Structures are given as C-alpha cells and as structure tokens.
Amino acid sequence: MSLVDQKLKDAVIHLSDEIFEFSSWLTRHPEISGEEEKSCAFIVDFLQEHGYEIESPCGIPHSFKAKQKGIPRDLYPKAAVMCEYDALPGMGHGCGHSVSCGISILAALALQEAYPELPMQIDLVGTPAEETIGGKIIMVKQHVFDEYDLAIMSHLANDNSAQWPLLASNDMLITFYGKPAHASSNPWDGINAYNAAQLFSHGADMLRQHLTPDCQFHGIITECGSVPNIVPDKAILDYYLRCATLSGLIDLREKLENCVKGAAVATGCTYTIEQRWDTYCELFPAREASADIHKIYEELHMPYWPSQPPSGSSDLGNVDTVVPTIGMRCCCSDEFTPFHTPELEKLLYGDRGKKTLIDGTIVMAAYLALLAYQPERLAALQKEHSAYRAQNRRED
C-alpha cells in the first residue's frame, strides 16, 4: 500500500509555484525575531485569500491561528501545523524559516485540494520570535495549543530526519561579589571575585567527566574587574545548560549551583544566580511517528538519518509538553552548509529552494494524511507521548 498518494503529489506540484513565490517574498523581506509585523500581515492576508478564518494575535504579537472554513471541528482530530517566519539580524533568513513556513502552508493547501473530505482539521498556527524569547513558550502558557491532538512543523537542515532530537535548556547568570583593595599595597583587605569565577569554572570542568554524554554546559566570563592593580570585587559568568530531558537538566543545574556555592565559600565571596530566559523543554522521541515517516522517506527514495544524538534547543519542545509534537528536519543542501549564515539563505532561492519546499511538503502532508485516514496511528503516537510525559513532567 502506497503511503504517498499520486493525487497528493500532484496537488503539491500544482500549488508549488505560488507557494515558492510566497516563501521567496518572506526571504526577500526579512524581519528579525519579535518584529515580524509585515511578515505576519502578509501571511494572514494570503491565508484569508485562500478561505481561512484568522484569529490574530494569539498570546503574543505577530502570531495567528488560521482555520479552514466549513470543517466540523468537533468531529475530527485537530492538527496544529506551525509556521515560523522570524529572521536573523544581519543575515536575513539564514535559518530558513521563510521556506519552512512555506512547507507548512503548502502542506495544508495541498491536503485540502487532494482530499476535500479529509477527516482531520488542519489549522495553521503562526509562531513568531523563535530566535529570541521563544514565542511558542508564551503561546503554550496562553493555552494556544490546548485544543489540538497533534502539532507538527518542518525545520530546514543538512539532512532529513523524522524527529529533531532537541535538548532541554536554560541559562545561569552567575555574579560573584567580593571586596576591592589595592592589589599591591593591601591585597589582604580584598576579596577576589575573579578567583571565585576561576574556581567555579574549574569545578564545573571537573564535573564534566561525571556527567552523561547528553549533558552540556558552555559559558563565558562577561565582566571581571577594570584594571590589574585593583582586586576585582565583581565577576559575572553567563552559562547555558542543556540535557536530554527536563529532569536531567534540573539535576545538572543543581550540580552547577553547588559549584557556585563552593567557589563562594572558598574565596569569601557572596553570589547571585539568575535565570533570565524561560526553560526550553526537549522533544519526545516519537518512535511511532519516526517509523511511519521513515516509510514515507523510503517510498520517496529520500535519504534520511534514522536516529541522531540530541543537539540544540528550541521552543518547539515546550509545545510538546501539552500536545504530541513532531519536528521534522528537511534537507535544504547538497553539501554541508552552516546555519545562521548568508550562505544558507542563498539556498532558499532558485531550484534548490523549490526542491526543499516540495520535498518537505510531500513528507509532511503524506504523514498527516496517514494519521487522518488511519486513526490508530494517531492513537499510537498519543499513547507513546502520554507515557513519555508521565515520566518527564515539567516542574513549573
């Protein structure tokens, strides 16, 4: 049995020119994270022209929900197909959000054209500010995703994979406070905050050998004295922490906080620890979905990675705390190209950009059609997700 219906492929190809021009407009008119006013208006106007009902904003500026008209919302499962459209300072759409947004919209329109009676409600949800404050985190807190049975999106990458293994993440801003003194005349009257910063850094590095491979932390000293002949009375360190699960992240943070306390005690300093950003949660493994999507890749003769070590973090994981969330990766390059670079943005134009749009759309749309027409696959996905979240609940 084919998982990719020819009429679905035909619908994708039929609509691809229009949507590629749509995504190219976004690429040519980048707006940085949190300032996506024109991008949001452009997308909303486009969707209204295609018969969608719009709710905007949804919990955060420049966000939206677009709902198909005439679909009985209480009869069928509801899928939130997410759209990102924020750009990067100085390099435009170097993360590919303009094309990934196009993939989501083309998938929704192609499903509507190929299957007018599709037994699933496909909503498009615009999620701004991924690159900065994590807009989806705010939208989750505002209950934007509570009504859905599934959330899905595709992010561009240097490979294809069914589920992006994202890490849970948060931050630590550590400040040590000492006491100034002349470094030559009376250093014994001073308390050296720089020494505390060094001791913390060494203690944290010694901790690494006792951590599981998924645990990561990386940081810098951002402030530490002004001139060499004054004992530094203040030192600030900025650290990011990551782990495969939220519970593991909480444990890692506790260990690093103990390193801070030890460094303060050893040097006589006081300290503060501040978390400035919301915690990013991990994506669940989605083995049921991955098995289904791998079959779609194989039918399309598309190379893919069956599994990858977790890396990076995104607000997508926070959506997963309330609804099963699939974060596919769609290959946008013929050779490795670093993200967040102008070189990546160049791949969004021309034949390579259009191929990315079409390939990503066919995979996403085929998977959504599978869930719609084989509800037992959606039930299996939801069961796996519920079991995972029962063991890895978020501690608010």
Steps between C-alpha positions, in 0.01 A plus 500: 500500500639838399540761773536784250194535280566627147218753531675646806825534306308658213340752737840593646649555153192691385526746789879512528563798270261719697638396838862528388432859400332545839803366690738698276315819597570418865864430416531835322331691785658366821381628836698413810358305789226690682454754218312284247213746447511513118577128468204407718268736309622359167436141612160581650387684185614207286310247712185712505512507120505119515188484715642474850347658808766689696548559870787741569684557724505177703677559829790700352533778240530397134351153560187346349273200461357427156207258491336337201140600445225242487680222689302359796752569776346264753497192274863463393844511660668840491857557381695820559739549207745760627656781297820681596593821315748697710839588353848567639677834547744566218440180304131490422345154482824318573304244702259424216176597673357654183505165319398294803198732531427429133519125566232526770266709285552293186431181698171638632384625159607183319313280747191714452525470121581128490257389772200737528343260752816447708390380846736736682488870580825660378564838664799720422652662809742790459773493764729806503817577697655152497851641474479720811242467777354166386157618389346154518576489874278803553233354272504175699449698822208677331346156417517556124575131433264341752230418243724290275564128472830547317747779418749481214749705302808451286830681553767519233821307561790333323317166512155346523376352826161427649549659841751762605659374826498834682652550844336662800680825580518799730753759611694612807627855550744468790631805684770479766542797735829565676673804650737740323849577628832617358660195343850598622459710814235301689363204301430322829212741556335397174274210399572391143188432294719392208640218713144384568424507127812292431419248771146460371628449145753238612245323719247492216760361260594229751132412523482421128662157529218387730214609273315295242584586137174687444583759767660818368591838642693785345576846629715810508617761749330823392631735770797480735670812634622805312875540567765251620600688816157479665375175650186421294191545712255364241506222241213395273475169312237419237428127455260291292400152621357216291388144564298231322212528747360770722556287810865457399530875447368568850761259642780661296402845618509388864855365453619824342336707772699297753816592308402866537444460873832323547691769313334770709579327828863439400562865410276680748279643226125529489306414186173514310366261235241627254306320227401762242326288238222243517608138511492325162369143517607201294302329225380150577663223289188433288601148402153421364504808277859439396420148383214633287698792358798276420269292280397818319865596444570152364204508263622837369860373479613784725813441712449553872664454839311237702633644827729777617651606832308787657630850436374855510188635667177661383168623633347215299565274799269708717211434262575132553423533871131549416449316168696234305737704285693396191797710392618359168828604339497568126822492301564832323857448376706277273804539725539607861412867545515668843176651624468863611716604206442692174606183315198318638264776393626471141369142493144625548485641147495331159467130424657388828254704705201373304615138533525547877148641508352213298690220675417627849136553412442154353642329809300713745175480304531124447551446872200713592287311247616172653390614847167625365409180317659258748394641838662206677838651403405828668381305805835316516686831480289650778546194721878516461498872573285462812729231639809712434357814657378306805866419570639839394255755628587865506551646846342848481 
